[in-house]
Amino acid sequence: MKTVIHVKTATRESARRARQTGLVRVVLALGVLGSAAKVSALPINLGAAGPANWVVLETGHNAPNANVSIANASSAGYVTGNIGVYSTGTISDSGTPISGSVYLSAGAHANSNLGPNVSGAVLQDASAQTLLSQARADAAAAAAAASALAGTSIADITTGGVFSGAPGVYDLNKINLSGVTLTLNGTASDYYIFNIATALTLSHGSIVLSGGLTPDNVLFNITRVGGTGLGMSGGLATESVLYGIVLANNSQVSEAPGLVVGELISGDNIGIASGAQVQGITVPDAASSGLLLSLACGVLALARPHRLRSSSVRAGGAGL
C-alpha cells in the first residue's frame, strides 16, 4: 500500500515538473520575442510618420499636389510595406509589386494601374485620413526636432570607407558618393542623424551599416526646400544602396534605380523608377515590448514552484 502511495505522489511530482518545464519554455520564447522588440534609439520621435507604419510616405508639405510614381524594369522592382499619400496628387504604378497597403487622403488620386500591383488594400476613408494627417504633422515635427539638435559640423562626405565619426548628430552640406561605399558602424543602441542642407546623392554608391546598427536608428534629414533632396542612380537596382530613414520633408525623392532598406519620407514628388527597390523594416513599439514583458511575468508566476500538500493517507498507522 505504501508503495502505491509513493507511485501516485511521484506521478503528481512528475506532472508538476512537466507543467513547470513547459511554462518555462513559453517564458523563454516570450523572452526571445521581447529581445527582438526594440524601440528606436533616435533622440527624436517620428510618431505616426515612422517606419512602423510606412515604407514610403508622401506628406505634401512642400508640394500639395505632389505625385508618387512607381515604375518597374526587368521585373526587378518591389516595395515592401505600406505607402501613404497625403497630397492631392496621383500615385501610379506600372508593374512594381507592393507588398502592403496604400493609404490615400481625401484629395489624393490613384491611377487605374495601381490596384493590381497592391497585395493589401487601397484605403481612402476617414481612418486613412486621420492616420495620414497625424503622420504629416509628425514628419514636420521630426524634421524640425532633428534640425534643432546640437550637432557636429563636418565637411561634405564624398569618399567611401568606414565613417570616422562616433554615433551622434552631424550637420553638413551634402553627401555625394559615386562608385564607393560608406559604412556607418555602431551597436543596436547607437544612432546617427545627418542634417543635410542640400542633397544626398548616390551614383553607384552605397551607405551600409555594421556592428549591429539598424536602419531605424539612422536618419538622413534633408532640409533643402525644393529640388531633389535624395537622388539615387545606377545601372542595376542594387548598385546604389541606402540603409536608413530619409526625411526630405521639403524636397523630392528620386530612386532610379537603387535599393533602400528603411523608409522614404518626402513632402514633394517621389519617383521610384527603373526597377528600384524599397524594403521596409519592422520596429515594434514600447507598448508591444511591455505587453510581451507582462505576458512573460504572468507565465513566470504560473511556473513558480508550489508546495505539494502532504498526504493524509496512512498505511498501517504509518505516515509518508
C-alpha positions in Angstrom: 0.0 0.0 0.0 2.8 2.4 0.9 4.4 1.6 -2.5 1.3 2.6 -4.3 1.0 5.9 -2.5 4.6 6.7 -3.4 3.9 6.0 -7.0 1.0 8.3 -7.0 3.0 11.1 -5.3 5.8 10.6 -7.8 3.3 10.8 -10.6 2.0 14.1 -9.3 5.5 15.4 -8.9 6.5 14.4 -12.5 3.3 16.1 -13.9 4.0 19.3 -11.9 7.6 19.4 -13.2 6.5 18.8 -16.7 4.0 21.6 -16.5 6.6 23.9 -15.0 9.2 23.0 -17.7 6.6 23.7 -20.4 5.7 27.1 -18.9 9.4 28.0 -18.6 9.8 27.2 -22.3 7.0 29.6 -23.0 8.7 32.2 -20.9 12.0 31.7 -22.9 10.1 32.0 -26.1 8.5 35.3 -24.9 11.9 36.4 -23.9 13.2 35.9 -27.4 10.3 37.9 -28.8 10.8 40.6 -26.2 14.5 40.9 -27.0 13.7 41.3 -30.7 11.1 44.0 -30.0 13.3 47.1 -29.6 12.4 50.7 -29.6 14.3 53.1 -31.8 17.3 54.8 -30.2 16.8 58.0 -32.2 16.5 61.1 -29.9 13.6 62.4 -31.9 10.2 60.8 -32.4 8.8 60.1 -35.9 5.5 59.1 -34.4 2.9 58.1 -37.0 5.3 59.0 -39.8 7.8 56.3 -38.8 8.8 53.0 -40.3 6.3 51.1 -38.1 3.6 52.5 -40.4 5.2 53.2 -43.7 7.9 52.3 -46.2 7.0 55.3 -48.4 5.2 58.4 -47.1 4.4 61.5 -49.2 3.3 64.4 -46.9 2.6 67.1 -49.5 4.4 69.5 -47.1 6.2 71.4 -49.9 4.1 70.5 -52.9 0.4 70.0 -52.1 -0.2 68.2 -55.4 2.9 66.0 -55.3 2.8 62.7 -57.1 4.2 59.3 -56.3 5.3 57.5 -59.5 6.5 53.9 -59.3 7.8 52.1 -62.4 9.3 48.6 -62.8 12.0 47.4 -65.2 13.1 43.9 -65.9 10.8 42.7 -63.1 13.4 43.8 -60.6 11.5 46.4 -58.6 9.4 45.9 -55.4 8.1 47.8 -52.5 7.7 46.0 -49.2 5.5 47.9 -46.7 2.7 50.4 -46.7 2.6 53.6 -48.8 0.9 56.8 -47.6 -0.1 59.7 -49.9 -1.4 62.8 -48.2 -1.3 65.3 -51.1 -3.9 65.9 -53.8 -1.6 64.4 -56.4 -1.7 60.9 -58.0 0.0 57.6 -57.2 0.7 55.4 -60.2 2.5 52.0 -60.5 3.4 50.4 -63.8 4.2 46.9 -62.7 6.1 47.1 -59.4 4.6 44.7 -56.8 3.7 46.4 -53.5 3.6 44.0 -50.5 1.4 46.2 -48.3 -1.5 48.6 -48.4 -1.8 52.1 -49.9 -3.5 54.9 -47.8 -4.9 57.9 -49.6 -6.0 61.2 -48.2 -9.4 62.5 -49.3 -7.9 64.6 -52.1 -5.4 62.0 -53.5 -5.9 60.0 -56.6 -4.9 56.5 -57.6 -4.1 55.7 -61.2 -6.1 52.7 -62.6 -2.8 50.7 -62.9 -2.2 50.8 -59.1 -4.7 48.3 -57.8 -3.5 45.1 -59.5 0.0 45.6 -58.0 -1.1 46.0 -54.4 -1.2 42.9 -52.3 -3.1 44.6 -49.5 -5.9 47.2 -49.8 -6.2 50.7 -51.3 -7.8 52.7 -48.5 -9.4 56.1 -48.8 -11.7 56.7 -45.8 -11.9 58.7 -42.6 -9.5 56.3 -40.8 -6.9 56.7 -43.5 -7.3 60.4 -43.5 -6.8 60.6 -39.7 -3.6 58.5 -39.9 -2.2 60.4 -42.8 -2.9 63.8 -41.1 -1.1 62.7 -38.0 1.8 61.3 -40.0 2.1 64.5 -41.9 2.2 66.6 -38.7 4.7 64.1 -37.1 7.0 64.2 -40.1 7.2 68.0 -39.9 7.8 68.0 -36.2 10.5 65.3 -36.5 12.3 67.3 -39.2 12.3 70.4 -37.1 13.4 68.5 -34.0 16.3 66.9 -35.8 17.5 70.2 -37.2 17.4 71.7 -33.7 19.7 69.1 -32.2 23.2 70.2 -31.3 25.4 68.5 -33.9 29.0 68.4 -35.1 29.6 70.4 -38.3 31.6 68.3 -40.8 32.8 68.7 -44.4 30.9 67.1 -47.2 31.1 63.3 -47.4 32.3 62.3 -50.8 34.6 59.3 -50.1 33.9 55.8 -49.0 35.3 53.7 -46.2 34.2 53.5 -42.5 32.8 56.8 -41.3 35.3 58.2 -38.8 32.9 59.9 -36.5 31.3 58.3 -33.5 27.5 57.7 -33.4 25.7 61.0 -32.9 24.4 64.1 -34.8 26.2 65.7 -37.8 25.5 68.8 -39.8 26.8 69.1 -43.3 26.1 70.5 -46.8 25.9 67.3 -48.8 26.6 63.6 -49.1 27.7 62.7 -52.7 29.0 59.1 -53.2 30.0 57.9 -56.7 31.2 54.3 -57.0 32.2 54.0 -53.4 30.6 52.6 -50.2 30.3 54.4 -46.9 30.0 52.3 -43.7 28.3 53.5 -40.6 29.4 51.5 -37.6 27.6 51.2 -34.3 25.7 48.9 -31.9 21.9 48.3 -31.9 21.6 51.0 -29.3 23.5 53.7 -31.2 22.1 56.2 -33.7 23.3 58.6 -36.4 21.5 61.7 -37.6 22.8 63.6 -40.6 21.2 67.1 -41.1 21.9 67.6 -44.8 21.5 71.2 -46.2 21.4 70.4 -49.9 21.3 66.8 -51.1 22.1 63.1 -50.6 23.3 61.7 -53.9 24.3 58.1 -54.6 25.5 57.3 -58.1 26.6 53.6 -58.0 27.4 54.5 -54.4 26.1 53.0 -51.1 25.6 53.6 -47.4 25.6 50.4 -45.4 25.7 49.6 -41.7 27.8 47.4 -39.4 28.3 46.3 -35.8 24.6 45.8 -35.1 23.5 49.3 -36.1 19.9 49.2 -37.6 18.2 51.2 -40.3 15.6 52.6 -37.9 18.4 54.3 -35.9 19.9 56.1 -38.9 18.2 59.3 -40.1 19.1 61.5 -43.1 17.2 64.8 -42.5 17.4 66.7 -45.8 16.5 70.4 -45.1 16.6 72.0 -48.6 13.4 73.5 -49.9 12.5 72.4 -53.5 14.6 70.4 -55.9 15.9 66.9 -55.4 16.8 66.0 -51.8 17.6 62.3 -52.4 18.9 61.2 -55.8 19.9 57.5 -56.4 21.0 56.1 -59.7 22.9 53.1 -61.2 22.6 50.5 -63.9 21.2 47.8 -61.6 18.8 48.1 -58.7 21.5 47.2 -56.1 24.3 49.3 -57.5 23.2 52.2 -55.2 22.2 51.0 -51.7 21.0 53.0 -48.7 20.2 51.8 -45.2 18.2 54.2 -43.1 15.3 56.7 -43.0 15.3 59.5 -45.5 13.3 62.5 -44.3 13.1 65.1 -47.1 10.0 67.0 -46.0 10.5 69.9 -48.4 12.2 68.3 -51.4 11.8 65.5 -53.9 13.0 61.9 -53.7 14.3 60.1 -56.8 15.3 56.5 -56.7 16.1 55.4 -60.3 17.1 52.8 -59.5 18.5 51.7 -56.2 17.8 49.8 -53.0 16.5 51.5 -49.9 16.2 49.5 -46.7 14.3 51.7 -44.3 11.8 54.4 -45.2 11.4 57.3 -47.7 9.5 60.4 -46.5 9.1 63.3 -48.8 6.9 66.4 -49.0 7.3 66.6 -52.7 7.3 64.3 -55.7 8.5 60.8 -55.2 9.9 58.7 -58.0 10.7 55.0 -57.6 11.7 54.0 -61.1 13.7 51.7 -63.3 13.1 48.7 -61.1 14.0 50.4 -57.9 13.5 48.5 -54.6 12.3 49.8 -51.3 12.3 47.4 -48.3 10.5 48.3 -45.1 11.6 47.5 -41.6 9.7 46.3 -38.6 10.0 48.4 -35.5 7.9 47.2 -32.6 6.9 50.0 -30.2 7.3 50.2 -26.5 3.7 49.0 -25.9 4.4 45.8 -27.8 7.5 45.2 -25.6 5.5 46.0 -22.5 2.8 43.5 -23.4 5.4 40.8 -24.0 7.0 41.6 -20.7 3.6 41.4 -18.9 2.9 38.0 -20.5 6.3 36.7 -19.5 5.8 37.8 -15.9 2.4 36.2 -15.8 3.7 32.9 -17.1 6.6 33.1 -14.6 4.1 33.4 -11.8 2.3 30.3 -13.0 5.6 28.4 -13.3 6.6 29.2 -9.8 7.0 26.0 -7.8 4.2 25.3 -5.3 4.4 23.2 -2.1 2.6 19.9 -2.6 0.0 19.3 0.0 1.2 16.5 2.4 -0.7 13.2 2.0 -3.0 12.4 4.9 -3.2 8.8 3.8 -1.7 6.4 6.2 -0.8 2.8 5.7 -0.7 0.6 8.7 -0.7 3.6 11.0 2.5 5.0 9.4 2.6 8.3 7.6 4.6 9.0 4.4 
